[in-house]
Amino acid sequence: MDPEEQLEKLLEVFYDEKIEPKKEAAKQILGLATQQQNLEYLISHEQLLSTLSRTLRDEHKKSTELTLYLLCVFYILSNYLEFHQILSEHQIGDITMKIIESQIQRFDLRYAELMEKQGQPQQFQELRKLNLMIAKQEKLFYVGFTILMNMAEDPIIENKMRKRKIITFLLRMLERNNFYLLIVTLLFLKKLSIVNECKLQMIEENCIRKLKRFFSADNNVLLQLSLGLLKNLCFDTEARSQIEQNGFIPDIVKLLKIPNYRFVSIVLLYLLTLDDKLRLTFGFTECMSLVVKLMLHFPEPIIGKELIALATNLSTSSRNVDHITEQEFQQIVQRALTNGDTLLFRFIKGIIENSTNPEIQTCAKGFVRHFMKLLLTQGKEEDLKFEIIGIVSVIQLNENWVKLLTEPFIEFLHNNLAIGVVDDDIVLETMMLVSQIASNAKAAEILVNSNILNALTQVFTEKVDDDEFIVQYLYSLHQFLFHKIGISQILAQDDILLQLIQQLNDKNQKVKQMSQEVLDILREYDQELCEKIKETKFCEYNQLWVEHINEQEMMLQEGVDMGFEDEYGGNELDPKMWDSDND
């Protein structure tokens, strides 16, 4: 029979009231739709889509089987982007949403009935009916959600679905066990999770807790999709907190051992380490040890950014860093020196700075001359210079600084304290290095004799509006004040003292505190400075009173009459106001 004649006869059946003929007709139309050469004819037919959509809307509650056949037709069409507009015109998205909502309500009602018959003879019969309904529903849900996911390529339609509780419906599907339904559900949720409103709704409706089951199930596809969804959600602080509370971190760490999951796990763990509190949790896992092994065996000379970013975040916690052995630390440093890996040097700084293992400091001291050589010969690589200055500044060298303060190195320090010539970050890092060197008396004397204090003061003068520079400058002075030569040198410079006194009135509490600490040391050696500080503090604590006195002095200078008028309107006091009540 000609397909056109066959289709016309099939469409006539849909005007019959009986369900069975409609099922058979829908099944045959589905058979035509599965053949790609028929699609153009089906989509251009004047009555086909309108008839099928009308039947679907009116009779979806009467027969799940009929509904499934009709949805499958639209499912095939939804796989073609050019047909989406036609599907929208026939309100297929709206009808599908109503069908899904109706089926969920049916399940809830049947489940409630089962719970009421717990312990009764009808319990097993009701359970069997429920399982049969679930099997049919899961096929229908799979087709329906796939149609919606395909049509959600249009952001406008996607937004309409969000307002129609699509996320709530999808999260209900995570409770099901059908493999294919779970795949389309996770894919759809992952697609929606890049929209902030959808992401927040998923977090609020406990999406993360519902994903936990897929980490224990032995199913690679579902686990991979769950990791992708978690990664999208993980950009939110509350989501990261829920991931930790639900015990995901140890499970994700274990996935670092499996190549297929390694990259997405690294990215996910990196996002989790953005929170300081969560970094402590990693200390109870083998994450740091696994990350170090992955770095040491990384196939390329420069370690991947995702992996080194995770390592760097972990290195800010002593609990994580203490998992690194001395041998591993040596291998990391050797790799960094060999390949000139800038970000790996940043990781090394974190290890040295936060490790409580004394062997790490000892090992780091053995590489100091390598760091110094690289520092003085690295040329114009500003990022690398910044990282190595930071490393040297956290190594506890103490008296060894005297041997290292050669003329080229001192010149290097001066050159890197030049505002406008080098990056501000390097200037700040160099100030920290100078502070570290100044902790040793002999090294501090060498620095003072090299006029390093003048260079620091110049930085302070040019960055007087930057609180970060001011605090670091004050800390540097504080380090020099532990030694007599530093005290005498600073007291001899009136401009420094004046600037320090001015900082006592700074709005930044950290600046104020550091200025106070520096001046507390200096005023023990200079009585005149002590008086100036008292005067400044007096003016600060009595600011309103001082302003009032200054205002009156200005009025006197301008010849303004300072007399006041009393309540009687005159300038003279009324004698009667002093009379006793007994007179």
Number of C-alpha atoms within 10 A of each C-alpha: 6 6 12 12 9 14 18 13 12 20 18 12 18 19 11 11 9 10 16 14 15 22 21 15 23 26 20 15 22 18 13 18 22 14 10 10 10 13 15 11 13 19 16 11 14 10 12 17 20 15 16 21 19 17 17 23 18 10 13 21 14 11 13 18 19 24 23 24 24 22 26 23 21 24 21 19 22 22 15 11 12 10 16 22 13 15 20 13 11 17 15 26 25 16 19 25 18 15 22 19 15 14 20 17 12 15 15 12 11 16 14 11 15 20 12 10 14 13 10 9 9 11 15 14 10 18 18 11 12 16 11 11 16 18 12 13 20 20 16 24 26 21 24 25 24 22 24 22 23 18 25 20 13 13 10 10 15 19 16 14 19 15 10 15 13 23 23 14 17 22 20 14 21 19 12 12 12 15 14 14 23 21 17 20 25 23 19 21 25 21 17 23 23 14 12 14 12 20 23 15 16 21 19 12 13 13 24 22 15 14 24 17 13 18 18 10 10 9 11 13 12 21 20 18 21 22 21 22 24 22 23 21 27 25 17 16 13 14 24 26 15 17 20 16 12 13 12 17 22 15 14 20 21 16 17 20 14 10 9 12 17 17 15 19 26 22 19 25 27 23 21 27 22 17 14 13 13 18 22 17 15 21 18 14 17 14 22 23 16 14 20 20 12 16 19 13 11 13 10 9 13 17 21 13 12 15 20 22 21 23 29 21 21 29 26 21 21 20 19 26 23 19 19 17 13 18 11 15 19 16 13 20 19 14 18 21 17 10 13 16 16 20 21 26 24 23 25 22 24 23 29 25 22 18 21 14 17 11 14 22 19 15 17 25 17 11 15 16 12 12 19 16 11 16 20 12 10 13 10 8 11 14 14 21 22 21 22 20 21 22 24 25 21 19 20 18 20 15 14 13 19 18 8 16 16 12 10 11 15 17 13 14 21 18 15 20 24 17 18 9 10 13 15 17 13 21 24 20 22 24 25 21 20 25 22 23 28 27 22 20 21 17 21 27 17 18 21 18 11 15 12 19 21 15 19 23 20 15 21 22 15 12 16 15 10 10 16 13 23 22 19 20 25 24 20 23 24 23 20 28 22 16 17 12 16 22 17 13 15 19 16 11 11 11 12 18 18 13 15 20 20 14 20 21 17 14 10 12 11 14 23 19 15 22 26 18 13 21 18 13 14 20 16 10 13 11 11 9 19 16 12 15 21 11 11 16 15 12 15 14 11 11 11 11 12 14 12 11 11 12 12 14 13 12 13 12 9 9 9 11 8 9 9 11 11 11 9 9 10 11 11 11 14 13 7 7 8 8 9 7 6 4 4
